[in-house]
Amino acid sequence: MDKERDAAEKSRMAADAVNNEEKSAKSLNFIQQIVETDLRDGLNDGRIQTRFPPEPNGYLHIGHAKAICIDFGIAEQYGGICNLRFDDTNPVKEDTEYVDAIMEDIHWLGFEFANVYYASDYFDQLYAFAERLIMEGHAYVDELSAEEIAQQKGTPTTPGQNSPYRDRPREESLDLFRRMNKGEFPDGAMTLRAKIDMASDNMHFRDPIIYRIISKYPHHRTGTKWHVYPMYDFAHGQSDYFEGVTHSICTLEFVPHRPLYDYFIDLLKPADGAYRPHQYEFNRLNMTHTVMSKRKLLYLVQQGLVSGWDDPRMPTLCGLRRRGYTPQSIRNFIDKIGYTKYEGTIDVSLLEHAVREDLNEHAPRVSAVLDPIKLTITNYPEEKRETFQAVNNPQDETSGTHGVLFSRNLWIERDDFKEEAPAKYFRLTPGGREVRLKNGYIIRCTGCVKDADGNVTEVLCEYDPDTLTGMEGAKRKVKSTIHWIAQEDAVPCEVRLYDYLFTDEMPATDGDKPIEELLNPNSLKVLHNAFIESYARDVKPGTQLQFQRIGYFVADKDSTPKKLVFNRTVTLKS
């Protein structure tokens, strides 16, 4: 019997182990599964090394955050390292401003890179490799223009035509290539092309350009040392190889580039070399009401259609940061949408939900009145002042409370009063239902005051002094609770209400219209006459708050103690 029980127990444990392994496998994304398989097989001696390789030609956006999370996340999860490498092979578009901004954004997201490299670190090695390819018959100098090269490449269904310079002597190509780098020829006069296969089904194999002349623009690191610069497809894989990258993770548009990536590495590495990097592709982030093209984002900035790269309407990480998004909310969002091999479009509401969830847990609650109207409690003593305690964050028991001043004269939202209210309006209306003041008394509206034009300028109410929290009368049920600020405690502030930059749900796919026609004319509304309670007077720029009943807001970088400025991050509800 004991042996039977032991056997049954071992069988159960084995079954549990299998089930747990299956559950674990199912919870892993496909890249994690690849990494775990490589580790199990002892590939690269169990070493895991990734890299995040942005080109410093613009600011990072939410799409880059997805790549950052997988590149750094894989390294963290499996005890490897992730390097930051700037693919700075095009001095026309690159700048140190972007280098600094990229580093700042990565740190803001909460990641640390092991090393910082540049493709320009390898210019000497890449140039030497190019000369080797020439002398081995794998490359030649072409004098066709870019337009002519494009024409003779053919189509996906028809083979390309050989360049008339394809079979020029190796020594001649080498001499011309060296003279290209000396600056003897103008930009565009010549290129260095790989000699592969003009009839290949893969268009990238049809003698791709691997070097071009750029003399007019100095490089942000190397200055005017070089007059020829490698193309991305030539520099990227080789840089991975030089650095020892094991898993080169990129987005799906690079799938057709992978054979070329492998081709150059196979030519570069020793024939008996065991190590080689491998490229893996995941779906990039496409999101509604958003464009991710650096070119289009740069256009918005250059044309003054936004206030800059950090405009809170921009999908850039610095724009999202200024909007009040937290690093954790972005990481939670990316974790939720996951990584697949299939393209799709994510609704921006999922990103908004992520920041709501995070800020709900951490943001202090305050009262702010965006469209103020006076409320006078006519039966409250004029000289009387009280201080009520307001919970800073009901989701966090350690957050404590703060005092809020109460008096006869308050500010409330204009929408919280209607002289003629519809049937299901439960807020203030003359002779209407009782309404609770948040953290205060129950009141009933008795009338209003109007100016000469008939506009309501003041709401009149009476309070029940036995309805303060803790009193017997406070137990009365009311249909509505509104927020307020005592006029003596109200601090003027500017509030910027941001909405989607694009009205079109899919602006990235609407290439027929100028981008100006896709912009939302109501993407920004500035309120100059808002009030906030004095508790928030000294908040520093970047501080996130919940304006009760309104939404989540952040103190803008323009905010000062003398002029508070708040940006709306997101409404309370979608």
Helices and strands as residue ranges (DSSP letters): H 2-27, H 30-40, G 43-46, E 49-52, H 62-77, E 81-86, H 96-109, E 116-118, G 119-122, H 123-135, E 139-142, H 146-152, H 170-182, E 191-194, G 203-205, E 209-213, E 228-230, H 232-243, E 247-251, G 252-254, H 258-268, E 278-282, E 286-287, H 294-302, H 317-323, H 327-337, E 345-346, H 348-362, E 365-366, E 368-369, E 372-377, E 386-391, E 401-406, E 409-413, G 414-416, E 435-437, E 442-450, E 456-464, G 472-475, E 481-482, E 485-486, G 487-489, E 490-498, G 507-509, H 515-518, E 524-533, G 534-536, E 544-547, E 551-555, E 564-571
